Amino acid sequence: MADLSQKIRAELENIEEVFNILPLHSELSKLSTLELAGVAALLHNLYNGIENILKQILISQNIELPGGQSWHKDLIEISTEKKIISEECKNNLGQYLAFRHFFSHAYALDLYPHKMEPLVENSQILYTHFKKDINKFL
């Protein structure tokens, strides 16, 4: 079984691949509904990759993963309490957590470029801060 750093590297590579195909935020208004759904899926993948890393770190430290309906939010809380991620990172992740929830329960017809643009625009900043926090932790 791969060690923690290998698992994290694999997730980071997947997230970086998301950035290779994620369009610029300024291009979203030109996309079809189907293309917007693809962008939404990429944002969802970005967030899932971050969650996967946090889960692997908690598991490696023998910290019980949260359960129940609020486990996604609780995962971020625990990761902040354990100093895996900073308060700033936690705050930035909040909007992506909300989008993850929306995307999981909405129809593609409910996706609007102007609501997704800030997420796409700030995604690289979020990822840079997250990587910095993870590298400090490791």
N, C-alpha and C positions, 0 to 999 in steps of 0.2 A: 504494500500500500504506500502511496506517495506521502511524503512528509508534508507538514503544514506549508512550508515555503513553496514547495512544488505545486500544491493545490491553489495557493494564492496566485502564483505566477500564471497558472493556467486560466484562472478567472480573469486576471488582469489582461491577459492576451485576448480573451474573448471580448472584454469590454473595449479594448483598443480597436478591435475589428468592427465593433458597432460604430465607433467614431469614423472609421474609414468609409462607411456608407451613409452616415447620417448627413442629410443635406444641411445647408446653412439655414439659420432661422429666417433670413430674409427671403428664402425661396418657398416657404411653406404656403403662402397665399396663392402660388401658381400651381399647386398640386391638386390632383383629383382626390376624391374621397378615398379611393383605393390606395393611392400613394400616401395620403395622410394616415390611413390605418397602418401602413408599413412603418411610418415614422413613429407612430404611437407604440407599435410593437418593439421598435428599437429602444425607445425610452424605457419601456417596460423591461427589456433585456438588461439595460444598463442598471436599473434599480435592482433587479434580481441578482445580477452579478455581485453587486455590493452586499446584498443580504447574504448571499452564499459565502462570501469571504468572512463576514461577521459571524455567521453560524460556525464555520470551520474553526475560527479562533476560539470561540466560546467552548466548543467541543474539546479542543486541544487543552483547554484549561480546566476541563471537567466541570464546567458551569452548565447547569441544566438550561436547555433551550426553552423559551417561553411557549406556552400553548394558549388555546382559547381563541376567541374572536379577535382579540387585540394583539396577537403575537407579533405582528409586523412592527407595530409601534413599540411594543415592549422590547423587541430585539434592539431597536435603536437606543432605547432608554438604558438597558443593561450595558450595551456597548459603550455608552457615554459614562455611566457610573464606574465601569471597570477601566476607564481611561484608554480604551481602544480607539475611540474617536473623540474629537474635541466637541465642545458645545457649539462652535460655529458650524462644524460639519453636521452635527445633529440638526441644527436649525435649517441648514440648506437641504438636508435630506427630507425634511417635512413635506415640501411641495412635491417631491417625487413620490413619496409614500402616498400622498393624496391622489396623485395622478394614477399610480398603480391601482389603487382601489377603484377609481373612476373607470379606468380602462378595462378592468376585470369585469365590471358590471354594466357597462354601457354598450350601445350600438355604435358602429363606425360612423353612422349618420350624425352622431352627437359630437364629433370631433371638429373643432374649429381652429383654423390656423392661428388666430390672434391669441387664443388661450394656450396653444402649444409653443408659440415662439419664444416666450421667456424660458421655458424648460430647455429647449434646444440651445438657445443662446448661452445659458448658464451651465449647461451640462459639462463642458470641459473644465470650467472653474471648480465645480463640485468634485469632479474626478481628480483634479490636481490636489485639492485639499484632502480628499479621502486617501489618496496614495501617500501623501505626506504623513498623515496620521498613522496609517498602517505601517509605513516604513519606520516611524519612530517607535511604534509598539513592538515591532519585530526586532 
